[in-house]
Amino acid sequence: MTVAAVFDSAGTLLRTYRSVLSVADHRMADASMETTTLTFQDPDRILVLLNLHSRDIMDSNPDALLSEYLTEANVSFGISCGRRVIVSDVVGDILYHDTDAKISDMQEVIRDCWMTVSRQSDSFALNAGAIINLRTRKIEFAIAAAGYPFPGVREMVSLLHSLGVAVFIASGDRTEKLEIIADQIGIPRNRVHGVATPVTKAQIVQNLKTEYDVVVMTGDGINDLSAMKSADVAILTVQQEGTRPEILFDTADYVIENICEAARIIRGLLPGPDT
């Protein structure tokens, strides 16, 4: 029997810290707030990943508009999640023409995120992004997120490989950053799927089901729900602090408090030596 194990990254394989700033009132959100949950609270919100270099924006004029920087630096983006299907042209028009968000907003969340996570780990991946609002056509929140592997993740991946399980990452995070983490924990880069929306994650699972006998999806947030529903076996991990909607618990076949428990569950799906 062949088995594929698909993992989300932030909050699942990685302990993640997020810094979220409301552009309108310049207030930092609760650090435990899930950006996906915040996005799904309003049907007009879209979570967007920005392919920018943190150092470049930290060296930029804080009083300039963020939209001007994104345009001049030719910063591309990826749509991470939202409750509506939206074309990239609409998102780009909002990002590149916003008149409220400043570079200082992005600098503040990057600085806060970096200072917090750097005290916990020497090696981490940092992403920057924004939540835009289709109704107001504004950048509503500036976001930075950084994460590092939970203890034992590399050993868990190594064990799954030794059992013949194909291990994949499907995440809304940037592919470039995910590949850095994948190198650290031993997942081949060709099995990393970045900037994956909830629909994309579910499609990845569906595609894998045509190649493997059993596909397991492990995630921690609402953006993993569709993929969990599509999988043969759904695992919800609650190792990352935060509240989660009840539908995730109802959908999951297993709920675990330590990501390494996933290996035990997946191992149990494999036939024994006498079968």
HELIX and SHEET records of a PDB file:
HELIX    1   1 THR A   35  PHE A   40  1                                   6    
HELIX    2   2 SER A   54  MET A   58  1                                   5    
HELIX    3   3 LEU A   66  GLU A   72  1                                   7    
HELIX    4   4 SER A   88  HIS A   97  1                                  10    
HELIX    5   5 ILE A  103  SER A  118  1                                  16    
HELIX    6   6 VAL A  153  SER A  162  1                                  10    
HELIX    7   7 THR A  175  ILE A  185  1                                  11    
HELIX    8   8 ARG A  189  ARG A  191  5                                   3    
HELIX    9   9 PRO A  198  LYS A  209  1                                  12    
HELIX   10  10 ILE A  222  ASP A  224  5                                   3    
HELIX   11  11 LEU A  225  SER A  230  1                                   6    
HELIX   12  12 GLU A  246  THR A  251  1                                   6    
HELIX   13  13 GLU A  261  LEU A  269  1                                   9    
SHEET    1   A 6 VAL A 192  HIS A 193  0                                        
SHEET    2   A 6 ALA A 166  ALA A 170  1                                        
SHEET    3   A 6 VAL A   3  PHE A   7  1                                        
SHEET    4   A 6 VAL A 214  GLY A 219  1                                        
SHEET    5   A 6 VAL A 233  THR A 237  1                                        
SHEET    6   A 6 TYR A 254  ILE A 256  1                                        
SHEET    1   B 6 ARG A  27  MET A  28  0                                        
SHEET    2   B 6 LEU A  14  SER A  22 -1                                        
SHEET    3   B 6 LYS A 138  PRO A 149 -1                                        
SHEET    4   B 6 ALA A 125  ASN A 133 -1                                        
SHEET    5   B 6 ARG A  45  LEU A  50 -1                                        
SHEET    6   B 6 PHE A  77  GLY A  82 -1                                        
END                                                                             
